[in-house]
């Protein structure tokens, strides 16, 4: 992230049970407008907390550690880090307005 001068977007999600997480995936993350923006400006990291989907113990442990570190209390939660790894924003819950709303919010954040 540092060498690319990109923000890091940590997506804490429950992909197989959280309704608003599924909406974020369908209405934001899967859309070309967001994908094009992300390719140029973000490093995307999905941290999934599924209930039925199998997940290795190592991944579970890593995700739990990060959820604890960033004080995640619900899903979906987006945590944005600057290129140096410092948290610059949290977004809790579903964000209305599709890709444009999230892109607008991300554009307001400091890149350093």
C-alpha positions as CSV (number, residue, x, y, z in Angstrom):
1,X,0.0,0.0,0.0
2,X,2.8,2.4,0.9
3,X,4.7,2.1,-2.4
4,X,1.4,2.4,-4.4
5,X,0.0,5.3,-2.3
6,X,-3.3,3.4,-2.0
7,X,-5.8,3.3,0.8
8,X,-6.4,-0.2,2.3
9,X,-10.1,-1.1,2.6
10,X,-10.7,-3.9,5.2
11,X,-14.2,-5.4,4.6
12,X,-15.4,-7.2,7.7
13,X,-18.3,-9.4,6.4
14,X,-20.5,-12.4,7.1
15,X,-20.8,-13.4,3.5
16,X,-23.1,-16.4,4.0
17,X,-25.5,-15.1,6.6
18,X,-25.4,-11.2,6.9
19,X,-28.1,-9.7,4.7
20,X,-26.6,-6.2,4.6
21,X,-23.2,-7.7,3.8
22,X,-24.7,-9.5,0.8
23,X,-26.3,-6.3,-0.3
24,X,-23.0,-4.5,-0.1
25,X,-21.4,-7.2,-2.2
26,X,-24.2,-7.2,-4.8
27,X,-24.9,-3.4,-4.9
28,X,-21.4,-2.0,-4.4
29,X,-18.4,-4.3,-4.5
30,X,-19.4,-6.3,-7.6
31,X,-20.3,-3.2,-9.7
32,X,-17.8,-2.1,-12.5
33,X,-17.8,1.5,-11.2
34,X,-16.5,0.4,-7.8
35,X,-14.2,-2.2,-9.2
36,X,-12.6,0.3,-11.6
37,X,-12.1,2.8,-8.7
38,X,-10.7,0.2,-6.4
39,X,-8.2,-1.1,-9.0
40,X,-6.7,2.4,-9.2
41,X,-7.1,3.6,-5.6
42,X,-7.5,0.8,-3.1
43,X,-6.1,-2.4,-1.8
44,X,-9.1,-4.5,-0.9
45,X,-9.0,-7.1,2.0
46,X,-12.1,-9.2,2.7
47,X,-12.2,-10.5,6.3
48,X,-15.1,-13.0,6.2
49,X,-16.8,-14.5,9.3
50,X,-19.1,-17.2,7.7
51,X,-21.4,-19.4,9.7
52,X,-21.7,-22.3,7.2
53,X,-18.9,-21.9,4.7
54,X,-15.7,-23.8,5.8
55,X,-12.7,-21.7,6.7
56,X,-9.2,-22.8,7.8
57,X,-8.2,-22.3,11.4
58,X,-5.4,-20.0,10.4
59,X,-7.8,-17.7,8.5
60,X,-10.3,-17.8,11.4
61,X,-7.6,-16.9,13.8
62,X,-6.2,-14.1,11.7
63,X,-9.7,-12.6,11.1
64,X,-10.6,-12.8,14.8
65,X,-7.3,-11.0,15.7
66,X,-8.0,-8.2,13.2
67,X,-11.7,-7.9,14.3
68,X,-10.4,-7.5,17.9
69,X,-7.7,-5.1,16.9
70,X,-10.1,-2.8,15.0
71,X,-12.9,-3.3,17.6
72,X,-15.4,-4.7,15.1
73,X,-18.9,-5.0,16.8
74,X,-21.1,-5.8,13.8
75,X,-21.2,-6.5,10.1
76,X,-20.7,-5.1,7.6
77,X,-18.0,-2.8,8.8
78,X,-15.4,-1.2,6.6
79,X,-12.1,0.0,8.0
80,X,-10.0,2.3,5.9
81,X,-6.2,2.5,6.5
82,X,-3.9,5.0,4.9
83,X,-0.8,3.8,3.0
84,X,1.2,3.8,6.3
85,X,-1.4,1.5,7.9
86,X,-3.0,4.1,10.2
87,X,-6.8,3.9,10.5
88,X,-8.4,7.0,8.8
89,X,-12.1,5.9,8.8
90,X,-14.7,3.3,9.9
91,X,-18.0,2.8,8.1
92,X,-20.5,0.7,10.1
93,X,-23.5,-1.0,8.4
94,X,-24.9,-0.9,5.0
95,X,-24.1,2.3,3.0
96,X,-27.0,3.6,0.9
97,X,-26.3,5.0,-2.6
98,X,-24.3,2.3,-4.3
99,X,-20.7,2.6,-5.6
100,X,-21.0,6.4,-6.0
101,X,-21.7,7.0,-2.3
102,X,-18.8,4.9,-1.1
103,X,-16.4,6.4,-3.6
104,X,-17.4,9.9,-2.6
105,X,-16.8,9.1,1.1
106,X,-13.4,7.5,0.3
107,X,-12.3,10.5,-1.9
108,X,-12.7,12.8,1.2
109,X,-10.2,10.8,3.2
110,X,-6.6,11.8,3.7
111,X,-4.1,9.6,1.7
112,X,-1.3,10.2,4.1
